Amino acid sequence: MNWINFFIILSLSNPVLVNNSDILADDHGHIIVDGTKTNKDNIFAGGDIVTGSATVILACEAGKKAANEINEYLINKWNIV
């Protein structure tokens, strides 16, 4: 059986989290992403930790985007359908 390890970061902008990891962040402590993928394999981020404080509507949109990208990632990398 193959185990899949990936992380979804759900947090408010948190410099402690970002400064104590190898995940790239900007000067404000916001994680830098391409879509919702970080510079680390299998780690995705979205919402306030990427954009800074925003509305609930934008946070929901970021969650939906992350779910779609993670689904696509799993299908393409691990042939999970």
C-alpha positions in Angstrom: 0.0 0.0 0.0 1.3 3.4 -0.9 0.9 6.2 1.7 0.5 9.7 0.4 1.8 12.5 2.6 0.8 16.1 2.0 -0.1 19.0 4.1 -2.7 21.7 3.8 -1.8 24.8 5.8 -4.8 26.4 7.4 -3.7 29.3 9.5 -3.9 33.0 9.9 -0.7 34.7 8.8 1.8 33.3 11.3 5.5 34.4 11.2 6.4 31.7 13.7 5.1 29.0 11.4 6.8 30.4 8.3 10.1 31.4 10.0 10.5 27.9 11.4 10.2 26.1 8.1 11.7 25.9 4.7 8.6 27.3 3.1 9.2 30.5 1.2 7.5 33.6 2.5 7.5 37.3 1.7 8.5 40.1 4.1 5.1 40.1 5.7 5.2 36.4 6.6 2.8 35.4 3.9 3.6 32.1 2.2 4.6 32.4 -1.5 2.6 30.0 -3.6 2.1 29.0 -7.3 -1.7 28.5 -7.3 -1.8 26.9 -3.9 1.4 24.9 -4.1 4.3 26.1 -2.0 8.0 25.6 -2.8 7.9 22.3 -0.8 6.6 19.1 -2.4 3.2 18.0 -1.1 2.6 21.2 0.8 -0.3 23.5 -0.2 -1.4 26.8 1.3 -4.2 29.3 0.9 -6.3 31.9 2.6 -5.0 34.5 5.0 -1.5 32.9 5.4 -1.0 33.6 1.6 -3.0 36.9 1.1 -3.1 38.5 4.5 -6.4 39.2 6.2 -9.3 39.1 3.8 -13.0 38.3 3.7 -14.7 35.0 4.4 -15.7 34.9 0.8 -12.1 35.0 -0.4 -11.1 32.4 2.2 -13.8 30.0 0.9 -12.7 30.6 -2.7 -9.1 29.8 -1.6 -10.2 26.6 0.0 -12.1 25.6 -3.1 -9.1 26.4 -5.3 -6.8 24.4 -3.0 -9.2 21.4 -3.0 -9.2 21.4 -6.8 -5.5 21.7 -7.1 -4.9 18.9 -4.5 -7.3 16.7 -6.4 -5.5 17.3 -9.7 -2.2 16.8 -8.0 -3.3 13.4 -6.6 -4.7 12.3 -9.9 -1.6 13.2 -11.9 1.1 12.1 -9.4 -0.5 9.1 -7.8 -3.0 8.0 -10.4 -5.8 8.3 -7.8 -9.2 8.6 -9.3 
